[in-house]
Structure formats: structure tokens, C-alpha cells
Amino acid sequence: MQLEPSSGRSARYQIQGVDVLSIAEQFGLPLYVYDANKIIEKIGDLRSAFSGVNLRIKYAAKALTNVSILKLMRQQGVEMDSVSINEARMGMLAGFAPEQIMFTPSGVSFDEVREAIELGVQLNVDSLSLLEWVGQNYGGSVPVSIRINPHISEGGNLKISTGHADSKFGISVEQRADIRRIVEQYAIHIVGLHVHTGSDFKNASAFLDGAAVLFNMATDYTDLRFIDFGSGFKVAYKEGDHVTDIADLGQKVSTAFQAFCERYGRNLELWFEPGKFLVSESGHLLVQTNIVKENPTRTFAAVDSGLNHLIRPMMYDSWHDIRNVSNPEGDEKPYTVVGYICETDTFATDRPLPEVRPGDVLSFENAGAYGFSMASTYNARFRPAEVLVYDGAPYLIRQRDTFEDLMRGQVDVPVLNTEEIAQ
Ligand SMILES: *Cc1c(COP(=O)(O)O)cnc(C)c1O
């Protein structure tokens, strides 16, 4: 989204020249709106940062799984990372070839892994027992990569940190010999090594630490095709936030990778699986203010949304910038912005905003990643519609839930359809 040049705070909020208020009017609220240009721009940033290596971007679909977003990624030459068989299937619906889809399950059943293998997606093995199972059932016929837990803690939010020693993810770097033993026993075909430490990394050093672990391990396997560095790119949620310097990261990681390829004797592919980095900034959750409540200690603005639509503030204490789209010129006052869910669902506390009046449209920024994809129907509320602004025009890419959606799958049991009251 950008402001019209020259008009300062009074500017109308626009996405690709389309007025946000007109989008709200056309599609109704609450509404997720995604800016395709922003996604394309982020893909470009990543590509130019890694222009010196054979880069493959595997979009981590769980961040925002709408099939139109997956198609946009595919159109841009981005491939896909999935964490469930259903995400993999959605990827195929979006037109991805199975071999373009990485499947990185964590603790899923062998049945699900079997389905994934039958689909033909690239399996990424997350435990010794799964590795053994692959060996027993498929020998060397299924090319697999291995997810390594490098035991790296780089700070960041513990709830999204996955690469430390106590994390459930990956096979511990200390079990290197066990991995090798199983691989040799069944002649398993190892084509990739993977690490996804999951933290919000601030600088290149954490990536380089993870990379060093994989480069070291790579000498155990002669037939590698790729090294996958996962994700962990930190994005800015508020002004002044420390973000991953992608150009700096690209330069440092590329240099280390090229040196590794030379030692290894072959040019491998370098993979990343960004979710948040690609889609966070593109997304805006538009809501309407229902009630403004002036309590003695603070002023609440209650909106027609809640943790059912955007759970990140409650789950991760995450910050989302808020804009008063309807009244950008109003006098600033602090508002505690809350939802309509019967649960504490605070989006922001004492946030200075241009005067918020009942009916005003607010926009939660940076809502593209883990926004809709974590939305629920809690309190029997509908999930919002989703709109993609593409090439200067807004397109509905998901309808708002309906009452039928809420009831779908519920079974009416005849024995309960009686007027008699049990004694
Ligand atoms: C969630 C996930 C990602 C994406 O993480 P972001 O922080 O959204 O970039 C990448 N790889 C794997 C295996 C994941 O589970």
C-alpha cells in the first residue's frame, strides 16, 4: 500500500492505486487484502541478494495457503514447501509439479508420509524413526532430504524458535552417526540437507552457523543436489524493528556456499523456504469499528474481528501497525484496540491513532503471514473474505464464510430430535 504522493496525512490509503475504502465497500468487512506487487517485490529482493548462486525459493505455504497466492508464487517461478499432505495437494491444485513441492512433516503418521511419497513430492525426513521406516519400505528408491537440528539458539521468540537443542524439530546434529548408519544400512538416497531454525534471525551469523553444520555433514553424502537453509528471515512489524538485511545475508551466505560447493566438487542448489518474508507485508486485515468505549482509565475501540481472525498479537505478542483508514487526519489519541470475541483479544494497548469513531475502517498491517491461515470460526464467527490486488484490480480469492459453512459436517443425530425431557 502506498500513500498518494504530496498529500501527507490526509492521503487516501491505496493499494496499487486502488482506494482501500472502495475495496472495503465492494467486498465488505472484515476483509483480508493482499498486494500481489509486494509479494513480487520480496521475491525480487531475495533473488537479487542471491544472484550468484543456484537459488530455489520454496514458499512455505502454511503462512498463507490460498490457492491464488500459490498460483501467484508459481507464476513468479517460486516453488513450494508444505508441512501437511493437504498443503501438498493444494500446491498441486495450484499447478505445481509434485517434485517442486518439498514436504517437511513434523511428527506426522507414516500413512501420511506414504501418501506424500505416492504423490511424488520431495520428502524431508524429520526423525530417525521416519528415516528407518523409509529405508525399510522404500530402500533407496525414494530420494529424501534430512532435516537437521543444529542446536542453535539465536534469541527471538521462543514460541517460534525451532533450532535449539530442546526443540522437537529435526534430527539432532549429535546423531550424525546414527543417520549415517541407517542410510548405509538401507542404501537410502540422500539428495538434500535441511535446516530451519525458525527464529527471527537478526543477522547473517545464525544462518552461517546453521550452514556450517550442514556443510560439515554434507561430506557424509556424495549425491547431494541441494542444501536447504529453511527460513527465519525477520520482517519489520513496526517502524525501527530490526530486520534481516537480506542483501548482506545474501552476500555472506552465497560466498560461504560457493566455497562449500568447490570443496564438495559440485554446484548444488541453495534452497530457502520463506513464508513470512514473502507474504507478511503484502497483507492487510481491514476491520470496522463497532464501539468506542471511554472507560476512566483507557479508551477502547472494539472492532468486528478478533483473535479468531488474527491470533498473532495474543499468541506471539506480535505488533501490528494500525491505520485509521477512514479518518487519517483525526487528532491522535491512545486507543486500546480489542476484538469482539468473548476472550481477551487485544490487538494493541494504548496505541496512538487518529481519532477513532464508530464505523471507522481500521487496517492491521503486516497481516499476510499467519493471519488468515490461523483463522478459526471460534465464537461461531465467519472467517473473513480474502482479496488479492493484482495488476491494479482487486479480485475476490475467498468468499466470506456463511452459516452453512459453520454447520457443514455437523451431524444431526435422530435420537436427539425428541421433545421428551429425560428424567
Ligand atoms: C514455517 C516454516 C517455514 C517458514 O517460516 P517463516 O518464519 O514464515 O519464514 C519454513 N520452513 C519450514 C520447514 C517451516 O515449518
The ligand as a Gaussian input file, in Angstrom:
#p B3LYP/6-31G(d) Opt

LIG

0 1
 C        7.082000     -22.455000       8.909000
 C        8.220000     -22.945000       8.137000
 C        8.932000     -22.078000       7.292000
 C        8.599000     -20.608000       7.142000
 O        8.924000     -19.841000       8.245000
 P        8.728000     -18.251000       8.196000
 O        9.167000     -17.775000       9.524000
 O        7.288000     -17.969000       7.923000
 O        9.558000     -17.735000       7.084000
 C        9.952000     -22.619000       6.560000
 N       10.281000     -23.936000       6.651000
 C        9.616000     -24.786000       7.443000
 C       10.007000     -26.219000       7.490000
 C        8.570000     -24.328000       8.214000
 O        7.927000     -25.183000       9.030000

